Amino acid sequence: MNRFVLLILTASTASFADDPFACVDPDVADAFLGGNRNPPTYSTSVPDKFAELNVPTRLTLVGSQVAGTHMSVVYKTQMNTEAALSSAVSAMTDAGWTKMQVHGMSQRRGFQTSTIPQATSLCSNDKSGALSVMANSKSGQTYVSYSMYGQLQSQVCSESTPTARMDPYRALMGNLPVLKLPEDAKSSNVGGGGSGDEVNTRVDVLTAMSRAELLSFLGDQIQDQQWVFDTNWSGEMSSGSLWTLDTPEDGMLIGTLHIFGPSVGAVRVMFSVSPIEPKVGRQRGSWSSMSG
């Protein structure tokens, strides 16, 4: 009897080693991980469509998910999200893929926090396929996922890049600087919004930095991204600075960095962008997003 039990355990262990995700009850995966419409399957192997994936050596395979035409492969690494995404994207461009232009699935701009995944979309040179590469941090570990979304995303690569006149507020959003928060910062209410005449990025921040130090910390990043300093102000409940950027699509832009709140405790930080002279007939529209 003992030998029989041992044999069963040995066989089960071998099966688990081959594919530990095989033991996940489909109902459990569906309830906790979603996929009600197309129940996903999980595996520690890589789907055939990802066979030519060029992955940096510092990334270790975790597993894959297939749900209908949506397929993802996830890796883990000790690199931070920025370095992990840069390394993953560079490896794919070395293999002949190209970054998509700034629209729809472009890399997120504005305030960056560890809770917001960093992503870049790539197209194959023959326009036959598209790939989304995303890096995010959870519990001190960085995960990098490669996703394919079937025919819909492939069509995006085959179409010409929308012009600023077709999608003015998203084109304007592409001028938002990428703003990284201090390492000690705790963030919440991260979001953005706007229209064809103005866009903004905002976040609530709790940090050991004073308002003046935070203003300088963010100002250095803004200046590094070709914005030109114009003026600043400081009051009891509000501090900020004004910037300009000359662009070929929208002419001269005004950027306003605004920090408001008490001198001690959490403050709200916002950076907004608008043309000095909004163009006549500009398409109007609005959008907004919010997380954590």
N, C-alpha and C positions, 0 to 999 in steps of 0.2 A: 504493500500500500504506500509506504513512504517513497519507494522508488517511482511509483506511478504519479504521485503528487509532485515529486521533484521534476519528472519529465514534463508535466503540464506547465509548471512554473518556468522551466527552461525554455519551452516553446513559446510561452507568452512573452518572456523577456526578450527573446530573439525578435519576435514580431514587433514589440514596442521599440526596440533599438532600430529596426528598419524604418519605422514610421510612427513615432510616439503620438502624432496627432490622430492616428487611426482609432485610438481608444476614446476619443471625444464623442459623447453621445450627440447625434445630429440635432436633437431637440434642445440640448444645452447650448450648443454653438449658435443655434438659431435664436434662442431667447436672449443670450447675452451679447452676441456679436452681430445680430441683425441678419438680413438676408431672407426675410419672409417671402419675398417674391421669387427669388432665385436662391434657394438654400445653398450656401457655399460648401465647398469641400476643401479640406486642409491637408497639407503634406509637407514633409521635410525635403521633398525633391523639387526640382525646378521644372516647370512646364516646358514642353518642346519649343513653344514660341519664344522662350527666353534663352534658348540654347546658345545664341551668339552674344549674350549679354557680356559686356566688358566691365568687370567688377574689380575695383582696387583690392590689393592683397590684404589691406588692413580691415576689410569687411568680412564678417563671418556669417554664414547662412543660418537663418533661424527657421524659415519655412515659407510656404506659398499658400495662396488662397485663390480659388477659381469659383466665380459666381456668374454663370451665364457667359457673356462675352467679356466680363471684367476679370482680369487676372492680375495678381500682385505677388511679388517676391520680396521678402523682408530680410534684411541683414542687420547685424549689430556691430558697433565699434566703440572704442574708447575716445574717439575724436569728438570735438564739440560739433553742434549741428552745422555751423557755417563751414568748418573745415571738411566735414563729412560730405556735405552737399557739393562743395567745390571739387573735391576729389572724385566723387561719383560722376559728376557732369563732365569733368575733364577727360575721364576715361572713356566716356561715351563719344565725346567729340573727337577724340583720338581715333575712335573706331569708325568715324565717318558720319556721325549724327550731327545735326545743327540745332542751335537754340531757336525756339520760335520767337517771332517778333513780339513786341510789347502789345498785347491785347489778350482778352479773355483769360487764358491760362498762363499769364506771365508771372514772373517771380514777384511775390508780394513786396510792396514798398511801405514806407511809413515806419511806425514804431515796431521794433522787433523784441519779442520776449521768448523765453524758453518754452512757453506754452503754445506758441504759434508755430506750426510746422513751416519750414522753409521749402519751397518747391520750385522746380524748373521743368518746363515741357520741352521735349526734343522731337525733331522730325528726322526720318531717314532721308538720305539724299535723293532717293528715287520717289519720295513723297508717298510711299506705299504704306507707311505706318507711323504711329506717334507713340511717345513714351513719356510718362510723367515720373520725375524723380523727386522724392520728398524725404526730408530729414526732420526728425523731431526728437525731443528729449522726454523720457519718462523714467522717474525714480532713479535719476543719476546715470541712465544708460541712453546712448544715442542709437536710434533705429533709422535705417535708410530703406525706403521701399521704392520699388520699380513697378509701375502700373501701366497696363494696356487696357483701353476701354472699347476695343472692337472698332467697328466701322465708323462710328460717329467721330471719334477723335482722328481717325485716319483722314476723314473728309476735311477736317480743319486744316491739316497739313497740305491738302491738295488745293485749297482755296487761296486766293490772293489775300495778303494782309489788309485788313480794313484800314481805311484812311481816317485821319482825325475828324474829317467832316462827317463820317458815318457814325462815329462813336466818340463824340467830343469829350465827354466827362471822363471816360476811361483813358483817353489820350492825355488829358490833363493830369490824371492820376499818375501817369508814368513819369511826371516831373517831381513827384514827392521824393524827398531824399530818404534813404534808408537810415533810420535812427536807432542805434543800439542803446539800451538802458545800462546804467551802472551795474556791476556784477552783484552788488548787495541788494539791488532794488527788488521790491515785491510789487507786482503789478496786478491791476484788475481793470475791468471795464475797457478793455482794449477794443478799438473800433475805428471806423472811418465813414465818410459819407460825402455827399456833394452833388453837384450838377455840372452842366457845361460851363458855368461861370465861376465855380469855386469848388475845390475839393479839400478835404482835411483828414488828418490822422490824429487820434487822441488816445490817451491812456491815463489812468490814475496811478501814481507812483508813491511808494513809501521808501525813502532812502536816507542814509546818514548825511548825504550832501545837503548843503543849504540851497536855497533857491538860486543864489548867485553862482554857486559852484555848478549846479545842474545846468544853468543857462550857458555857462562857459563850456561845459562838457559836451552838450548837444551842439552848441555853436561851432565848435571845432570840426565836428562831423559834417555839418551843413556846408562850411567853407571848403572842406576837402572835396565836396561834390559840385564844385564850380559856382556855388551861390556867392554873391558879393554882398558884404555887410553894408548896411545903410545907417541904422541907428538902433539904440536900445533904450529901455526905460526900467525904472524900479520904484515900486510903491509899497505901501504897507501890506496889501493883499495881492499884488500883481507885479510880475516882472516879465520882460519880453524883449524881443529884438526883431528888426525888420531886415529883409534880404531881397535881392533882385537876381533874376536869371534871364538872360536873353536867349530865346529859343526860335528856331526857324518856323515852327508851326503856329505858335500862339504869340509871337513877339515877346515883349518884355513882360515878365511875370513878377508878382509881388509875393514873397513868402513871409508869413508872420509866425514866429515862435512865441507862444503865450503860456506862461506858468502862473497859475493862480491858486491861492489857498493860504493857510496859516504858515508862519515862519517855522513852526515845528509840527511834524505830522505829515500825513499824506497830502499831496498836491495833484491837481489835474494839469496835464501838459497837452498842448495842442499845437500842431503845425498846419497852417492852411496855405493854399496856393490859389491865386486868381490872376487873370490877365489885367494889366493896367488899363487896357482899352478893349473890353469885350467886343468881339466882332459882330457886326450887324447880321442878323439872320442865323446866328449860332443855334444849332439844335439844342433844345433844352431837355432835361431829363433829370432824374434823381436816383440815388442809390444809397444804401447804408449797410453797415455790417457791424457786428458786435461779438465779442467772445470774452470768456473768463473775466 
